[in-house]
Structures are given as structure tokens and as C-alpha cells.
Amino acid sequence: MADYFYGRISIGGQVPRDKVEQLLTLLKQEHDVPQDVTLATLLDTPLCPRVAVAGCLEIEDSDAAYGQFAKLEAFLAENRIAFDRESAGKYEFNAELVQYRPGQFDNKPVTTGVDANSRAIVYHDEVREVYGLLKSRGSGSAVSSGNITELIDDACAKLEKVLGPDVPDLEPFMVVEEEH
């Protein structure tokens, strides 16, 4: 049985008109969007307390299974539509930010652990490892410029692993006529 807690998903970028119709159908089936909502009303007015358009299409659910939108996220990724999803932490589940950008990061979502204020969490031990690398290699008496370059490259590679990729901001939701 699933645990239910807060989740929010923001959908953005260029979305083909035919995909918006499919998206609306899914939102009506899964997320309490009124049946009379159309593409025109989607772009002009708030749909209900849990869905709003403010640059991005945003859906909130205080009782989402694991704070996720499984069917919606699968639909968006399958149709190459960008999104950010934030889930609250509860019990043994950590809060997380999941970001999907079509064609980037091997076309897979990037997941980042976040705190209650949606700030990325970086673990002390992982940063300490990079610090140790810099301190041990940088303290030699005869450090050549080649060694410094290697040291910086190694430290940057470790930091990139710790910090994760730099995901671009979510672009505003925009309906377009053709496939992107």
C-alpha cells in the first residue's frame, strides 16, 4: 500500500497542441481537473485549486502516492515534455526534486535530494572527500602546473558527481502547432 504525501509538478517548454489534448485527458482522469476544461480555458483561467497556469502548468496534490505523479510523469517523459516535480519527505522517504529535460541527461529525469525549503542537499561526507583530495594533493612542496591541472580536473569530476548535473530552468509552458 502506498504512502500519500505532498507533491507538486510544473510542466513547461514547447508542447505540441495534440499532446496538450492528451495531457488534458490525463489530468481529467487522474487529477480532478473538471471535465469541461478545454485548451482555451486551460490557457485563460485557473482550472481548480490544484492546477494553475503561471508561466508553467502546475499541479499540486497533498495526497499524491509517494508525492509523485507516476502516470503523468511517464506520459511527459514519453512525449518529451519538460517538467520539475517536488515531493515532500515523509517517514523513510526523503524529499526530492525530479527534473526532466527532453534530449538531455540521456533523456532521463535527474533526481536531487532536497530539504523542506526545496534546497538541494549535499552530504558532508561527499564534500569532505573532495576537500581531502584537494588538501592531500595540493600540499606537496613541488606541485607542477600539470599536477595542478590534474588535481583540479579530479576535484571537479568528484564535485560534479556530488552535486549532480546543472539542469537548466524550466521554460514557460507554450502550446505549439507541430512536434518539437
N, C-alpha and C positions, 0 to 999 in steps of 0.2 A: 504494500500500500504506500502511496506517495505521501510525502510531507508537503504541505502547502504554505508558501510564504510569498512575500512581495517580489514582484518582477516588473521591469519596465523595458520596453523595446522601442527604439527610434529607428524609423525606416527613412532612407534618403537616397539621393542620387537620381539619375535619369531612369524612369520606369516606363516601359512601353505601355501604351493605352490598353492593349489586350491583356497584359499582365495585371494591370490595375483592376480590371473587371474580375479576374480570377482571385486577386488579393481581397477584394471586397466580399466575394462569395465566402472565402475562408474566414474573414473577420466576422461575418454574419453568423456563420456556423459555430465558430469556436469562441468568440469574444464579445458576445452580447451587443453587437452593433445592430441597430434597428434595421428591419427588412426593407424599409423604404429609402434607405440611403443609396444614392447614386454617385457616379463620378462627379457630377456638378455639385451636389450637396457636400461631398467629401472635401472639395476644394474651397467651398464657401463658408461652411459653418462647422462648429464642433459637433461631433456625432453623438456623443453621450459623455457622461462624466469620465469614462476611462479612455477615450480616444480624442485626440485633438491634432490639428494641423497648425504648427507654429514653426515654419521652416522645414521641419521633418514631421512625418506621420508618427505619432507617439501613442502607444498603448500601455496602460498601467493595469496591473491586476494584483490586488493584495492577497489573493489566494491562488496563485499560479503553482502548478505542480513543480516543486523544487525551485520555484522562482523563475522558471523557464517557459518558453512558448514553443514547445517541440515541433508541432506541425507547422507553425508559422515560420520558424527558423529554417526548417528543412525546405519549405516552399521558396523562401527568399534566396537561400544558397543555391538551390536547384535552378532558379531563374536569374541568378547572378544580380541580385538586388542587394545593395549595401544596407547594413544595419549595425546598431550597437544595442546590446542587451545588458542591463544591470540587474543582478539578483541580490537580494539581501541574504545575509548569513543567518542560519538558524540551526540549532543543535550541532551536529557534527559537520554541517555544510558551511563552507566559507563563502563570504560574499565574493562576487566575481563580476567582471566586465568582459563580455564576449563581443568582439568586433569582427565583422566580415566586410571585406572589400573585394569585389569581383576582380579576378585576374591577379591578385596579389597574395603573397604568402602561400604559394602552391594551391591557391584557390580554396583555402581552408580558413575557418574562423581562428582568431587569435584570442586566447583566454588569459586574463590577468587577474590575480587576486587583488581585491580592493578592501579598504576599511569601510566603516559606516558612512563616511563622507565621500565615498567613491574615489578616494585617492589610492593610487597603486601602492601595493605593499612590496617592499624589498626586504628580504630576510637578512638579518645581521650577519649570520654565518657566511652567506654567499658573498656579501660585500667584503667581509673580513678576509676571505680567501684572496680576493683581488688585491686588497691592501697588502697582504702578506707577500704576494708575488712582487708587487712594486717595491716594497721595503727590502726584501731579501736581494733582489737583483739590482736595485738602484743604489745599494750601499757599498758596492765594490769600489776599491780605490782607483782602478783603471777601467773605466767604462768607456768603450769606444762608441763612436756615433752609430755604428752598425748594431751594436748591442742595445743601444737606447731605442733604436727603431724597432728591433725585435721585441724588446720589453714593452714598448707602447702597443705594438700590434697584439701581443699576447694579452695584455691587460684589457685592451679594447674588445677583443674576442670574448674574454670572460665576462666583461661588463655587459656586452650585448646579450649573452646567454642569460645573465641575471635579470637584466631589465626587459628583455623581450624586444620584439621589433617596434619600430616607430610607425604607428598606424596613423595615416592621415585622418584629419577631421571628417566627419560625416557631412556630405554636401546636402543642401536643401532638397526636399522631395520635389521632383518635377516630372510631370507626365509628358512623354514624347510620343510621336506618331509611329516611329519604327523601332525595331530591335536595336539595342546597343551592343 
